[in-house]
Amino acid sequence: MLNEVGLSRGTSEGKTWKLAAMMTVALVLVAVMMVLGGKPAFAAGTVTVSVAGKGDATGPGINCNESGGPDCSEFYADITTEECDDTVTPPRCFTLREPPTVEVTAGADRNGYTFAGWTGCDAVTGRTCEIMVSSSRGVTLSLADVQQPVVTNLTPGSGVQRGMIALGANASDNSGAVSRVEFRVRGQLIATDTSAPYSASFNTSSVSDGSAEIRATAFDASGNSSLPATSTVVIDNTAPTLSITGGPDGQTFGPGSTQTWTFSAADATSGIQSVQCSVVSAGSAPSFGACSGGAGSHSVTNRPEGSYTFTVKARDNGGLESTRSREFFIDATPPQTTITSGPADGERTNQTTLTWNFSSSETGSTFQCRIYPAALTPPAFSECSGSGTHTASGFSSGTYTFEVRATDTVGNTDITSAKRTITVDTVNPGVSSVTPAHLEKKVAPTANVTATFSEAMNANTLNKTTFKLVRKGTRTAVGAGVSLAGNRAVLNPNRNLVRGATYTATVTTGARDLAGNPLSASKTWTFTVKK
């Protein structure tokens, strides 16, 4: 648009001396040209304003900001003035053309930018640019960015951290552009990110455990730096210390028993979050739950027979864990007791002091014994006379039962005790009857000689030496065989007896009963064979 600025000979009093001088020179030039008969120069032109930074510039026809609008240029025409010379007749008049002078002023500071100066002006007064428009020209308003960027939402904001962690922050600036964000841990520069989203990775293992300040600082293109955003975290890359201070470690226990462990957990950096316990069959994965005694002990009772693993787990507030384990065993199987020597079951003996030896299927077992008349109710078991042996004495004739049972090291007792029943016989046997009878006559030549005893006899002790038959007038025993059936011995001569001869039969004290008792006295009798 055309803008005529009225600058006549009576120029405003407020114009500076510099502007007045420029106008005076212009008038002289015009006058010279008129005298010489030439035309004055056309001084109109367009003024273009540029804004470097964020701000505004205003002047006649100018309303300009950093976005280049709404109106950043204006055309200004020459100023024309009619002049007449009244000293001549008729008066001589001419038209004076002057270049316009324009003032453009910087607006108030805003958006963190402050006035820095003008370039391209003929003169600058304060925040105002003065321009004599003798031709088209441009001027630039410079505004300096003095506002700090802003950093927010620094992560992590707190808590316990370990391993590789992500650092992140939001950053903004009044200029609309952040040149970089620096991340520091404990004052040490970790990483710089030049584009949003601003982030970095940090290996916490590269520093020692403990409290650590994380700091993020933003910078803009003008070199302004933000106040740092900070957070404090705890770095913990060390698992908690954990030790089992007491309790079973490889031992074996009996049924119905209780096992108790004590333990201690600590974490110097982040503290203990939880302590959990597990007791499972050996070889199974742990199944953790609350420890029965809180963070210091755990007990289990009445586990069935088997092998078990106790495990305690401590977890710190950084998520690191430590575990410790111990094995133990439950033995619910009783030992087997075996009598290895001594009077056999059913044996008869004439000994009044008896000894049995015995053993257990489990090493380390102890034994209890009892011996009692077989016809009576068994008494309670008591300690045996020795380790793996028992001796009893003072027996009278009768039938007795001896029992022994083993108890293993964890208290399991053999419920099927080893047992032997024996008969003590201290009475000497006798001959209760014989055939043929003593002094009997007319005995058949084919007759056998028998002796019936008061009790069963040992067959091995009845033979041609202990039971014999001698014909009168001879010294040699008749050839015969001897047999025993129960308590009756039979002497069977090899040939018929001699008719009319007299024979003497004898059973010596070499004959013994089943207990080994000898006859109380030899038995002799005679008989005569019929003619």
Residue pairs with C-beta under 8 A, 6 or more apart in sequence:
1 61
1 74
1 75
2 75
2 77
3 60
3 61
3 74
3 75
3 76
3 77
3 100
4 77
4 79
4 100
5 60
5 76
5 79
5 100
5 101
5 102
6 79
7 23
7 79
7 98
7 100
7 101
8 79
8 81
9 81
9 83
11 19
11 20
11 23
15 101
16 123
16 125
16 130
18 122
18 123
19 101
19 123
19 130
19 132
22 101
22 122
22 132
23 98
23 101
26 43
26 98
26 99
27 96
27 98
29 40
29 41
30 40
30 96
30 97
30 98
31 96
33 39
33 40
33 41
34 40
34 94
40 95
40 96
40 97
41 97
42 78
42 97
43 78
43 97
43 98
43 99
43 100
43 133
43 134
43 135
44 75
44 76
44 77
44 78
44 99
44 100
44 133
45 75
45 76
45 133
45 134
45 135
45 136
45 137
46 73
46 74
46 75
46 76
46 136
47 59
47 62
47 73
47 74
47 76
47 102
47 104
47 131
47 133
47 136
47 137
47 138
47 139
48 72
48 73
48 136
48 137
48 138
48 139
49 57
49 59
49 62
49 64
49 72
49 73
49 104
49 138
49 139
49 140
49 141
50 64
50 72
50 138
50 139
50 140
50 141
51 57
51 64
51 65
51 66
51 68
51 72
51 140
51 141
51 143
52 66
52 140
52 141
52 142
52 143
53 66
53 113
53 116
53 141
53 142
53 143
53 144
53 145
54 65
54 66
54 110
54 111
54 112
54 113
54 143
54 145
54 174
54 175
55 65
55 66
55 106
55 107
55 109
55 110
55 111
55 113
55 115
55 141
55 143
56 63
56 64
56 65
56 106
56 107
56 108
56 110
57 64
57 65
57 72
57 104
57 105
57 106
57 107
57 129
57 141
58 64
58 104
58 105
58 107
59 74
59 102
59 103
59 104
59 105
60 74
60 76
60 102
60 103
61 71
61 74
62 71
62 72
62 73
62 74
62 104
63 70
63 71
64 70
64 71
64 72
64 141
66 143
74 102
76 100
76 102
76 133
77 100
78 97
78 98
78 99
78 100
79 97
79 98
79 99
79 100
80 95
80 96
80 97
80 98
81 95
81 96
81 97
81 98
82 93
82 94
82 95
82 96
83 93
83 94
83 95
83 96
84 91
84 92
84 93
84 94
85 91
85 92
85 93
99 132
99 133
99 134
100 132
100 133
101 130
101 131
101 132
101 133
102 130
102 131
102 133
103 128
103 129
103 130
103 131
104 128
104 129
104 131
104 139
104 141
105 127
105 128
105 129
106 115
106 118
106 127
106 128
106 129
106 141
106 143
109 115
109 143
111 147
111 174
112 145
112 146
112 147
112 174
112 175
113 143
113 144
113 145
113 146
113 147
113 174
114 143
114 144
114 146
115 127
115 141
115 143
115 144
116 142
116 143
116 144
117 124
117 142
118 124
118 129
118 139
118 140
118 141
118 142
119 139
119 140
119 142
120 129
120 131
120 137
120 138
120 139
120 140
121 129
121 130
121 131
121 139
122 130
122 131
122 132
123 129
123 130
124 130
129 139
129 141
131 137
131 139
144 222
145 174
145 175
145 220
145 221
145 222
145 224
146 222
146 224
147 173
147 174
147 224
148 224
148 225
148 226
148 227
149 171
149 172
149 173
149 178
149 218
149 219
149 220
149 224
149 225
149 226
150 171
150 172
150 173
150 218
150 226
151 169
151 170
151 171
151 181
151 216
151 217
151 218
151 226
151 227
151 228
151 229
152 169
152 170
152 171
152 172
152 229
153 168
153 169
153 170
153 229
154 167
154 168
154 169
154 214
154 216
154 229
154 230
154 231
155 166
155 167
155 168
155 169
155 231
156 165
156 167
156 214
156 231
156 233
157 231
158 231
158 232
158 233
159 233
159 234
160 233
160 234
160 235
160 236
160 269
160 270
160 316
160 317
160 318
160 319
161 204
161 233
161 234
161 235
161 236
161 318
162 204
162 205
162 235
162 236
162 237
162 318
162 319
162 320
163 203
163 204
163 205
163 237
164 201
164 202
164 203
164 204
165 201
165 202
165 204
166 199
166 200
166 201
166 202
167 183
167 190
167 191
167 199
167 200
167 201
167 202
167 214
167 216
168 197
168 198
168 199
168 200
169 181
169 183
169 198
169 199
169 216
169 218
169 229
170 196
170 197
170 198
171 178
171 181
171 196
171 198
171 216
171 218
171 226
172 178
172 218
173 218
173 220
173 224
175 220
175 221
175 222
177 220
177 221
178 196
178 198
178 218
178 219
178 220
179 194
179 219
179 220
179 221
180 192
180 193
180 194
180 218
180 219
181 192
181 193
181 194
181 198
181 216
181 217
181 218
181 219
182 189
182 191
182 192
182 216
182 217
182 219
183 189
183 190
183 191
183 192
183 193
183 200
183 202
183 214
183 215
183 216
184 190
184 214
184 215
184 216
184 217
184 228
185 202
185 207
185 212
185 213
185 214
185 215
186 207
186 212
186 213
187 213
187 215
190 200
190 202
191 200
191 201
191 202
193 199
193 200
198 216
198 218
204 212
204 235
204 237
205 237
207 235
208 235
209 235
209 236
209 237
209 238
209 268
209 269
210 234
210 235
210 269
211 232
211 233
211 234
211 235
212 232
212 233
212 234
212 235
213 230
213 231
213 232
214 230
214 231
214 232
214 233
215 228
215 229
215 230
216 228
216 229
216 230
217 225
217 226
217 228
217 229
218 225
218 226
219 225
219 226
234 269
234 270
234 317
234 318
235 269
236 267
236 269
236 270
236 316
236 317
236 318
236 320
237 318
237 320
238 267
238 268
238 269
238 320
239 316
239 320
239 321
239 322
240 265
240 266
240 267
240 272
240 314
240 315
240 316
240 320
240 321
240 322
241 264
241 265
241 266
241 267
241 322
242 263
242 264
242 265
242 312
242 313
242 314
242 322
242 323
242 324
243 263
243 264
243 324
244 261
244 262
244 263
244 312
244 324
244 326
245 262
245 263
245 264
246 260
246 261
246 262
247 259
247 260
247 261
247 262
247 310
247 326
248 259
248 261
248 310
248 326
248 328
249 326
249 327
249 328
250 326
250 327
250 328
251 328
251 329
252 328
252 329
252 330
252 331
252 409
252 410
253 259
253 328
253 329
253 330
253 331
253 410
254 330
254 331
254 332
254 408
254 410
254 411
254 412
255 302
255 304
255 305
255 330
255 331
255 332
255 412
256 301
256 302
257 301
257 302
257 303
257 330
257 410
258 299
258 300
258 301
258 302
259 299
259 300
259 301
259 303
259 310
259 328
260 293
260 297
260 298
260 299
261 297
261 298
261 299
261 310
261 312
261 326
262 293
262 296
262 297
263 275
263 296
263 297
263 298
263 312
263 324
264 296
265 272
265 275
265 295
265 312
265 314
265 322
266 272
267 314
267 316
267 317
269 316
269 318
270 316
270 317
270 318
271 316
271 317
272 295
272 314
272 315
272 316
272 317
273 315
273 316
273 317
274 314
274 315
275 291
275 294
275 295
275 312
275 313
275 314
275 315
276 288
276 289
276 290
276 291
276 312
276 313
276 315
277 288
277 289
277 290
277 291
277 292
277 298
277 310
277 311
277 312
277 313
278 286
278 287
278 288
278 289
278 309
278 310
278 311
278 312
278 313
279 298
279 300
279 303
279 308
279 309
279 310
279 311
280 286
280 287
280 308
280 309
280 311
281 306
281 307
281 308
281 309
282 306
282 307
282 308
282 309
282 327
283 307
283 309
284 309
286 309
286 311
286 313
286 323
288 311
288 313
291 297
291 298
291 312
292 298
292 299
292 300
293 299
298 310
298 312
300 310
303 330
304 330
304 332
305 330
305 331
305 332
305 333
306 329
306 330
307 327
307 328
307 329
308 327
308 328
308 329
308 330
309 325
309 326
309 327
310 325
310 326
310 327
310 328
311 323
311 324
311 325
312 323
312 324
312 325
313 321
313 322
313 323
314 321
314 322
314 323
315 321
331 408
331 410
331 412
332 412
333 412
334 406
334 407
334 408
334 412
334 413
334 414
334 415
335 360
335 361
335 362
335 365
335 406
335 407
335 408
335 412
335 414
336 360
336 361
336 406
336 414
337 358
337 359
337 360
337 361
337 367
337 404
337 405
337 406
337 414
337 417
337 418
338 358
338 359
338 360
338 361
338 418
339 356
339 357
339 358
339 404
339 418
339 420
340 357
340 358
340 359
341 356
341 357
342 354
342 355
342 356
342 357
342 402
342 420
343 349
343 351
343 354
343 356
343 402
343 420
343 422
344 420
344 422
345 419
345 420
345 421
345 422
346 421
346 422
347 420
347 422
347 423
348 422
348 423
348 424
348 425
348 513
348 514
348 515
349 422
349 423
349 424
349 425
349 515
349 516
350 424
350 425
350 426
350 515
350 516
350 517
351 395
351 424
352 393
352 394
352 395
352 396
352 424
352 426
353 391
353 392
353 393
353 394
353 395
354 391
354 392
354 393
354 395
354 402
354 422
354 424
355 389
355 390
355 391
355 392
356 389
356 390
356 402
356 404
356 420
357 388
357 389
358 367
358 388
358 389
358 390
358 404
358 406
358 418
359 388
360 367
360 406
360 408
360 414
361 406
362 406
362 408
362 409
364 408
364 409
365 406
365 407
365 408
365 409
366 406
366 407
367 384
367 387
367 388
367 390
367 404
367 405
367 406
367 407
368 381
368 382
368 383
368 384
368 404
368 405
368 407
369 381
369 382
369 383
369 384
369 385
369 390
369 402
369 403
369 404
370 378
370 379
370 380
370 381
370 382
370 402
370 403
371 390
371 392
371 400
371 401
371 402
371 403
372 378
372 379
372 400
372 401
373 398
373 399
373 400
373 401
374 399
374 400
374 401
374 421
375 399
378 401
378 403
381 403
381 405
381 417
384 390
384 404
385 391
385 392
390 402
390 404
392 402
395 424
396 424
396 426
397 423
397 424
397 425
397 426
397 427
398 423
398 424
399 421
399 422
399 423
399 424
400 421
400 422
400 423
400 424
401 419
401 420
401 421
402 419
402 420
402 421
402 422
403 417
403 418
403 419
404 417
404 418
405 413
405 414
405 415
405 417
405 418
406 413
406 414
407 413
407 414
423 515
424 515
425 455
425 513
425 514
425 515
425 517
426 515
426 517
427 455
427 517
428 513
428 517
428 518
428 519
428 520
429 453
429 454
429 455
429 457
429 511
429 512
429 513
429 517
429 518
429 519
429 520
430 453
430 454
430 519
430 520
430 521
430 523
431 451
431 452
431 453
431 454
431 507
431 519
431 523
432 452
432 453
432 454
433 451
433 452
434 449
434 450
434 451
434 452
434 505
434 523
434 525
435 447
435 448
435 449
435 450
436 443
436 447
436 449
436 527
437 525
437 527
438 525
438 526
438 527
439 525
439 526
439 527
440 527
440 528
441 527
441 528
441 530
442 528
442 529
442 530
443 497
443 527
443 528
443 529
443 530
444 497
444 529
444 530
445 496
445 497
445 498
445 499
445 529
445 530
446 496
446 497
447 497
447 529
448 490
448 491
448 492
448 493
449 469
449 480
449 490
449 491
449 493
449 503
449 505
450 488
450 489
450 490
450 491
451 467
451 488
451 489
451 491
451 505
451 507
451 523
452 487
452 488
452 489
453 487
453 488
453 489
453 511
453 513
454 487
455 487
455 513
455 514
456 486
456 487
456 513
456 514
457 484
457 487
457 489
457 511
457 512
457 513
457 514
458 511
458 512
458 513
458 514
458 516
459 484
461 510
461 511
461 512
462 482
462 484
462 489
462 507
462 511
463 482
464 477
464 480
464 481
464 482
465 508
465 510
466 507
466 508
466 510
466 511
467 482
467 489
467 491
467 505
467 506
467 507
467 508
467 511
468 477
468 478
468 480
468 491
468 505
468 506
469 477
469 478
469 480
469 491
469 493
469 503
469 504
469 505
469 506
470 476
470 477
470 478
470 503
470 504
470 506
471 478
471 497
471 498
471 501
471 502
471 503
472 501
472 502
472 503
472 504
472 526
478 493
478 494
478 497
478 503
479 493
479 494
479 495
480 491
480 492
480 493
480 494
481 491
481 492
481 494
482 489
482 490
482 491
482 492
483 489
483 490
483 492
484 490
489 507
489 511
491 505
497 503
497 529
498 529
499 529
499 530
499 531
500 528
500 529
500 530
500 531
501 528
501 529
502 526
502 527
502 528
502 529
503 526
503 527
503 528
503 529
504 524
504 525
504 526
505 524
505 525
505 526
505 527
506 522
506 523
506 524
507 519
507 522
507 523
508 519
508 522
509 518
509 519
509 520
509 521
509 522
510 518
511 518
511 519
512 518
512 519
